[in-house]
Amino acid sequence: MGKRNNASSNKTASASTQTVAERAINLNASDSNVNEVLELLRAIKSPTSSTSRDAFDALVGLERFWCERLASGTLDELRESRKREDEAETPRRKYLEWFAKHYRTFTERTMDVMCDGGWDGRTRTLALAVLMECARCETPGRFSNEMYEEVVRRATSSADWSEELLGAMKTRYLTRVDVRYYTYVAMKKIAEGLRTYEAKAGRASRTDVARNVYDVLNATPREFEDHQSGNDASNPRDDFARMLAKLRAGQDAEEEAEKRGPWCEDAEGGAVDLESAKKRRKISSSVGASKWTEGVRHRRAFSEAWLALLRAEFPEDIYRKILMRLHVDVMPHMVNPQLLSDFCVDSIDVGGLTGMLALNGLFILMTQHGLEYPTFYNRLYQLLDGSCFHANHRRGFFSLMDVFLKSPALPAYLVASFVKRFARLSLSAPPAGAMLCVAFIHNLIRRHKSCAVLVHRENAATVDADPFDADEQDPAKTNALKSSVWEMETLRAHYCAQVPKMVSLLERDLTERVKTKELDMGDLCAASYGTLIAEEFDVRMKKVPLANHVEPFTSLFSTPEMKRCFDTFA
Amino acid sequence: MAKKKKHAKANPGSGGKRKFFQGATKTETETKSAFESVSVRKKFDILGRKVKGERGNVIKARTEAIEKRRRTLLREHEENGKANSFVDRRFGESDDGLSAEDKHIGRLAKARLRQYKKSKNFSLNDDDEDGFGTLTHLGQPLAEGDLTAKPNGDDDDDDNLDGEMTRAFHFGGGDFEPTLKRDGNGHDVSEPERRKTKKEVMEELIAKSKFHKAEKQKQREDDQYTLDKLDADFKVISQGGMLSSALRKAVGHMKPTTKAKSNAPEQEKDEYDTWARTLAYERRGQAGERARTQEEVEAQEKLALEQAERKRLKRMRGVNSDDESSDDDGPQGGYAARRRKAKKAERGDDDDVATDDVRREGGDDLDENFALDSAEEVEDEEEDGVGSEDEDDVSDEDEADDDMDDNARLRKSFRSELKDVEEDLDKGKNRLRKLGILQDGVEAKDSEEDEEDYEDEDEDDKDTEDEDEDDEDAEDEDDVVENDHAGVLRELEEEIAGNAASREGKNPDKKETPRHEAKSSESMRVDIPFTFPMPESYEDLAGMLGAHGAEDTFTIISRIRACNAPTLAAENRKRIQTLFGLLLQRFEIFAGQAPIPTDHLDVLSTHIVDLSAQVPFFAATAVKARVEKMSSRLRQALRSGETGWPPSRTVLLLSLFAAIFPTTDKVHPVMSPVSLYLGNLLAHCAIRSTKDAALAVIIATMSSMYSSASERVFPEAVALMSALVLSASRPKAHWSDGLPTHLAEQIGGPWLSSAINSSKSGTLSLPETLNGIYFGKVSDELLAVVTLRAALSCLRQLSRPVAKTASASEILLPVRSSVVTLRKALKNAKSPSAKLCEDFMKELDDSLSGSVKTPLAYHTKAAEAIKTYNPMYEEDGYQKGRDYDPNRERAEARKLKKQLKQEARGAMRELRKDNRFMADARAKEQAQAAEERGARQRDVLSFLEKQESDFKSGGQGGQIVKNKRRVSKGSRRAF
């Protein structure tokens, strides 16, 4: 190890036999070795010229060096000395200027380390930690949001944004109440800047940035309580609860609880001494409550960040992910969820799978937030097509469909159109889908007496073709009420025996509400080939009929069907 | 009396018989006064009508009511205001009718009785001075009886007393006259002969029965002992040769003297003896079923075929699929099967063979050869020229039989005769063994069993012998037939001893049937042995089959099966199951080989199909397990983003399943999941190459195989094939025009478009296609051409059942349009594909044109009968007071109301009467009080008057002579 380090330092630090680790130790051992900083900064310059181990050591050493000095207010001192013009030439002033300049270089380089895919994951994660530490210490007692914003901006727009970084961020920093708040603010700014964003070399493309922003936003825990600093212990109930939790889960619970506090007040987290921490605390209390302590501000920042993201361009996969979780993750935490209406309506207008997914959010908006959407059922009607039965999210879609169609106040023409649509779709649907269609038809006809003509029309004249217009997109003009569900007759010949069985349920007089029962859609929505096959296998074998061959069976390859298809082409 | 009447009143509606009796007693004992009885004036006397209160004694009722009030109300009134509740219970205290003397006597009696009751339990030796509790005997006090006069030895020692003594000196007897028993106090007399308690009676009963049982047991033991002894004696005698001489003598009596005197060797005698005995027990020959004529056989076959078809259709329609009565196809498990088996056994062998024949007409079942009972019959049929035409194995046998020369046939018949002789002999010997006459070391069969299961054993014997017959046929055809008796005997013994061994097939060349010789005659190799043990593992099987060709494999498997036919041994069924599993395994392995070994697979599948008839449940379970695995593998592949098309093994297995099980059943434990699996493949597997497309067509063909025979619709297959055809006819850039999005995604490209302009017109058979798909032996272009044609043909097959359904046009119009587009795109108008397109279009047009739809009418109910309101006739006629209201509730309510009213009225009446009574009582009381007061006043007044007169008369008691008259006058006046 030592040998390798020697070799590397030989390469990096010219004419010096000291390893990076030794230099780092020297730097922090006494104030006189400040010039080691330059050597160490060289070690983190680029992944091609130094090993990651050296960079790691250098980062650790430099972090300690800067953070200690920052925490003791060196930068403040510089600011004050700049006000006083007279001190321009004092050595202290010179040192301070040097300090500030190299501090900037240090942060720049560390950000590069963080963003550059050339470094290994561990070093990059460390770089992130170092930066976070700096953000905390830059102005003692205050979280440096400018710095943090820069970090996040660089991170999300880097071409080599990695899962590891996101994971580190999620577990270590996004749980902190202040970091969370500034994350929202930063994300909002980044998302707003996406429109004018231009990808340069080494930067991520616009869609990737959007993807990263989504990832970060998604990884941020959604907690919007007001933060009370310091007075947690005053509540005996909480105190006791914490004690219980500690007793139950051991040390972890305690640590977990600690990690939820604000990052800038976390004394144990970094390489700073207790003294400065105390000082910081004093300062923060004198400054007054920061923005991030208020839950309402949090919420607002959250809303704005999300809205900014939704307004920006983002790729299809993210679109689907957002739509899928919108009603769970975003909508309940928004200050004003109605602002999402446009987004949802636009999504449903896209149709297809996107439209299906948008239904979830739209449903919440309509039922809980008073959104009015007059052509909703027309949209729903258009959404219903053959690919619904093959989509992965069909279960959610159909259970929502069931909810929407439950209303007894729907007009007959609409219900009839839906019935006919389901019937048409059942012709080409897989068995589970066909059963689902029949169940929908059954329930709809049972709910709406006036649609019973679809299954029962007395003394009607025969027709040449189905009056129903399947291509019409407006359910009011489909002529569905003049039709009949002949498709059900075809389904009686379905190869899967459960489908005809289901169809036979329609033969009962569904207008007699006492004697009939609505079918439960829950299981049917979840049905698939797998469940159907499993069901078939669960049936106990009572008897096994065997094939009776009229001619003795001799060859596997000469069955009449096979012959017809491959030999005779009849 | 009064009580009785009340009772009668309480339930006036009870049975007439009782009333009659009561009426009778009343008329006898009760008042005859017309004044006392209630009289109801009836306007019309109606027979059978009952009027309430018609009969009754007014006076009595009134008296009773008053009496009751006196007891209750009046008493209450009297005790009103009194605090204590002392009740005088002294005898007769409340009874005014008793005189004081009677009262005393009564009280005394009561006191005595009480004392007696109290002391009764303990007063045996108590000398009551009253003599009340004194013990008596026969009505006389014990103390003064002359019992003491008798000699009395020892009182306590009961053991020494005999019955006489007991009778004399105990209470049980004595020399008193029996007449005495009846006078005196009854209880004293009955004591010596007290009734036995139930327990004692039962104990006695039990003891008796035990005793009898023991007796019987003893008797039996004695008998047994005697029997044993006799047997032993007999053995001694018979061993000494005395019996044979005696028997000879005895037989000699019955026989012609010449024979008796003939000096035959002893053994012959012995044999004759056996014969004689055997004949007595021999089963009479019974008339067998006559040989069936050609017509009959054919008719029966036709009938069986029709029956099978009917059953198949029934299952296809899915009606009453659980109907037990409809299934006797193939061996099934469960109770029903057992019952059926039992029934079959009852019907007898011949019948069984017949049904077996019928059942197996479809599959060529090898084990028919080894259903030994039927072997003869088959031969018979052959001799009659009724060879079964469809079974190659039987015909093989036929040939084999022809091969046999006359000499062999003769030998065979002779041998069978010899068998009969042996059989009888065997029986005789067995009997002798039992008696211990013949001692050849062979265990005699148990006598009881022998007698009871006579018939069964007989059949068993026959079985084994038939088997042996077969054995010998194969074994030693060139052997000299021995009719030497001793030889036969020896053989017999050998056979008995080595029976088990020979069954297990240790005999090296056992079971070689002529059939196999014929089968393998042309390809007869020296290195194929005739017998095979059942393979236990796949390695065994692989070792046996080795690198043999398909035909040899067929022979080897046939021989394995022949050696282990389930009819031969019970455990063979299990072995057959193992074999089935192994064959299936081998099939799978072969199916994965490149190129596909068609002939091997055919051979294996033939055997697998045959075997499945013997072990249907095992087959179903094995297949099910495989389908489950396939299905889960498919789901896993789809989840991990693969196309999911199955390997060749699975494809071939699927077609094998269709050969084993019927594809037409509506619900089938195996085929239903398999068809769902096919649907899953067609719906979700993405097509990413021409090979995938070809595979999709094969799977779709398979699905048509699974569905079109029963005229079912397979939507996934129709949709995919139609889309595939459509995608072929489009230019590459717009191949997905007009396809639904999910199908476009699934198909993924114009894989078959190379077939449009191709000039190739070769054909590929299925195995070739499979080879092409899996092992790339065919160029993509040829594959595309073949695939497109197959897809068209498959689509045509799939659309046939659809055309018959109600919404055919909805499904078939898109199909038609895609075929039309394809036809337009095809440049070469004379290519087979184009011709196929045209035919298909014509067919579609024919089926779609002129179709008319009738609106559905699902809810047609059977016409409901109009409600009729016929009058309801009362059987018993109109009854007054009964509520005829049809509304039950209302009637009930009204009844209750009426009751309430009645009760209220009655209660009011009673209250009124109570009041009147109380008023009477009070008036009486007042009158009495007034009376008392008046009397007292009178006394006082008279006293005062007297005093006054005394005073006036100057103490002379009013005796003033002078004034006497005046005073008296005056006093009189004063009053």
Interface residues (C-beta under 8 A of the other chain):
Chain A: G352 D385 G386 S387 H390 R424 L427 S428 A429 P430 P431 A434 A452 L454 V455 H456 R457 E458 A460 T462 V463 D464 A465 D466 A470 S484 V485 W486 E487 M488 E489 T490 L491 R492 A493 H494 Y495 C496 A497 P500 L506 E507 R508 D509 L510 T511 Y529 G530 L532 I533 E536 F537 V539 M541 K542 K543 V544 P545 L546 A547 N548 H549 V550 E551 P552 F553 T554 S555 L556 F557 T559 E561 M562 R564 C565 F566 D567 F569 A570
Chain B: L305 A308 K311 R312 R315 G318 D322 D327 D329 G330 Q332 G334 G362 G363 D364 D390 E391 D392 T598 L601 D602 S605 T606 V609 D610 S612 A613 P616 F617 A619 A620 T621 K624 V627 E628 S631 R635 L652 S655 L656 A658 A659 I660 F661 P662 T663 D665 K666 V667 H668 P669 V670 S672 P673 S675 L676 Y677 G679 N680 A683 H684 V697 T701 M702 S703 S704 M705 Y706 S707 S708 E711 R712 V713 F714 P715 E716 V718 A719 P740 T741 H742 T763 L764 S765 L766 P767 T769 V786 R789 A790 L792 S793 C794 R796 Q797 P801 V802 K804 T805 A806 S807 A808 S809 E810 I811 P832 L836 S851 V852 K853 T854 P855 L856 A857 Y858 H859 T860 K861
